[in-house]
């Protein structure tokens, strides 16, 4: 396995670890939703003191898991940036540098070896190749982030509608004071959870990532059409892309796997048309 493959493998392992911890965090948040819903449907006085504690405990766990996810994501992003420059400009890392990066990573996550080349570009290494693989990265990121934004926005809006429906239902049913007291005690942290908005936050992050990748991709195409393969300009675009990803969240693997065939076909058609 060459050093380029080493970096790609390390990157995939760290991204996989980051996505796993983020998935656990989302499951904790879904547990908050489930507890809130069940307590609203079956409000029992004896449970009124336990439910807020469970909700708070679940949210604290979710926060810790999310922080762990972002820690692994940060390292994965660093490796991705190195692999991008290595593939595009033939920059080579020493064995010591690779070992230092690997030592910081999560060794509990195993990924099957990556077969084939990571980027589709057939150009020789240099500024032009770097521009093409940057365009390829932006193209895939834009589509996956767009899908993630739509799905997460739908979930966030649906949850808000469900909360409003539950409140209106209890008010219209003239529920007694005990039921309303218990319902309020449960829904306050529930509404606080949605207000702080894990899903809303994630959706907005993916929306911004989609918009920024679209702008960077347009700039890449402008440079390529003008045959202006200036390394400084390209590196500035690479930096813009890196900053956009660093401020976002791990892209869902399932969205990529579901759209992989279509995206590959679209990218191939796009590349052929530009040629």
N, C-alpha and C positions, 0 to 999 in steps of 0.2 A: 504494500500500500504506500503510495507516494505522499508527500507532505500536503499536497492539495486535497487528496482524499481524506487525510487525517483531520484537516480542519473542517471539512464538510461533515464528517462523522461526529466530531465533537460538537459542532453547531447543532446538528439534528438531535443529539442526545440532550443538550441543554434546553432546546425549544420544547422537546417532548416532556421534560421534567417540569418546565414552566407551565405548560398547558395542563398537565396533570394536577398540579397544585391549584391552578385557577379553577379547574373543574370541581375539585373538592370544595373550594370556597363558594362556588355557585350552588352546589348541593346543600351546603349549610344555610345559604340564604333561602333556598327553596323550602328547607325545613322550617325556617321562621314563618314563611307564608303558610305552610301546612298547619303548624301549631296555631297560628292566628285564626285560620279559617275554622278548624275544628273547635276551638274555644268559642268562636262566635256562634257556631251552629249549636253547640251543647254547653252553654255557660253554667258551670257548677260553682257555687260559692266556695267550696273547699279548695278548688283549683286556682282561685283568683290570685293567691299569693305566689303560687308556684310558676304560673305561666310567664309573668314578666321576667322572672329569674332565668327561665329556660331561654326566652327570647334574647336576653342580654348575653347569656353564656354562648349561644349559637352565633351571635353577631361578633363577639370577641374572637371566637375560633375562626370565623370567616375572614376577619381582618388579618389575623396571623397567617392564614393560608395564602391570602392574597399578597401579603408582603413577601412570603417565601417565593411565590410565583414570580414576582417582579424582580427579586434578587437573581433567580436563574435566568430570567428573560434578559436582564442587563448583561450578564456574561455571554449569553447566546448572541446578543446583538453585537457585542464586541468581536466575537469570533466571526460573525457574518460579515462585518466590515473588513476584517483582515482577509477573509476568503474572497471577497469581491475584488479587492486590490490585487491579491495574489493571482487570481484568475485573469484579471484584465490587464495587469501591467507586469506580470512575471516577477512580482516581489516574493522573495522566499524567506521563510522564517527558519531559524536554526532549530536543531533538535531540543536545545535547552528551552527556547521560547515556547515550543509546542508542549513540552513537559510541564512548564509552569502554568500554562493555560489549562491543561488537562487536570492538574492537581487542584485547581480551584473549582472544577466542575462537579456535578452530581454523578457519582459513580454507580448509583443504584438503578439508573435508567439505562436499559439496553435497547439499542435500535439495530435492526438488521442492516448489514452493509449496503451502502448505496451503490447500485449498479448503473454504469453509464456515466455520462457527463452531466454535471448539475445545470450548466447553462447551455442553451442551444446554439450559441454563436459559433460560427466556423472561421471567423476572422483570426488573423495572427494577433498575438498579444501586443497591446499598444493602446493609445488613446481611443482609436476607432472601435476596438473591441470593448473597451471599458464603457464607451457610450452605448454600445448595442446591448450589453448585458445589464446596464442600468435601465435602459428602456424596457427590456424584458422583465426585470424585477418590478418596475413600476406598473407595468401592464397587469401582471398577475395580482399584485398587492391591491391595486385599484378595484378589481372585480371582486376579490374575496372580501375586502373591507366593505364594499357596497352591499354585498349580500348579508354580511354580519350586521350591518347597521339596520337594514330592513327588518330582519328577524328580531333583533333585540328591541327595536322600537315597537314592534307589534306586541311583544311580551310585556313591555313596560306600560303601554297604553291599556292593554287588556287587564292588567292587574289593577291599575287605577280605576278603571270602570267597575271591576268586581268589588272594590272597596266601597265605592260610592253606592253601588246597588245594595250592598249589605246594610249600610247606614240607613238608606231610604226605606228599606224593607222593615227594619226594626222600628223606625219612627212611625211608619204607616200602620204597623200592627199594634201600636199602643202598648209596647212592652212595659212590664212593671219596672220599678226602680232598680231592683236587684239585677235584672237582666241588663239594663242599660249601663249600670255601674260596672259590671263585669266586662261588658262589650267595650266600654270606653277604656278600661284598664288594659285590655288586650290590643285594641286597635291603635292606641297612642304610639307604642313602640313599633307597631306594624307600619303605620303611616310614616313614622320617623325613618324607618328602614327604606321605604320607597322614596321619601323626600331626599334623603342623602343620596339615594339613587344609584345603587350599583349597576343596575341594568341601564338606567338612563345615562349614567356616566360612560359606561362601556359603549353604548350606542353613539354618543356624541364623539367619543374618541375615534371610533371607526369612521364616522362621517367626515371628520377633519382629515383623517388619513386618506380617505378616498379622494377628497378634493385636492389635497396637496400632491398626491401621486398623479392625478390628472394634469395638474399644472406642470409638474416636472416632466411628465411624458411629452407634453406639447413642446416644451423647451428643447428636449432631446431631439425631437423630430425636426425642429427648426434648425438646429445645429447640423444634423445629418443631411438635410436637404441642401443646406448652404455649403456642405462639404467643409465645414469649419470645425475641425477636430482639434481644437486648442486644448491642451491638457489642463490648463488652469481653469478654463470655463467648465470643463467636464467635472473636474474635482469639486468645484463649487456646487454643481448639481448633485454630485454624490453626497456631499455634506448635507444638502437640503433633504435628500431622501433619508439619510441616516438620522437626522434630527426628527423627521416626521415619524419614523418607526420607533425611535427611542421614547417619544412622548405618547405612544399608543400602547396597545396591549397585544399579547400573542395572538396571531391570526389562527382561527379555528381550523384544525387539520381536516375535519370532516367536510367543511365547506369546500376546501381545495380538492379533496378526493372525489366529492360528488360532481364537481365541475371540471375536473382535470382534463378529460377528453375534449370537451368543448373549448376550453381555454387553450389547449395545445393546438387545436385546429384553427382557432381564431388568430393565435400568434403566428402560426406558420403562414396563414393567408396574408396577414399584415406584413410580415417580413418579405414574402414573395412579391407583394404589390409594390413595396418600397424599392425593391431591386429593379 
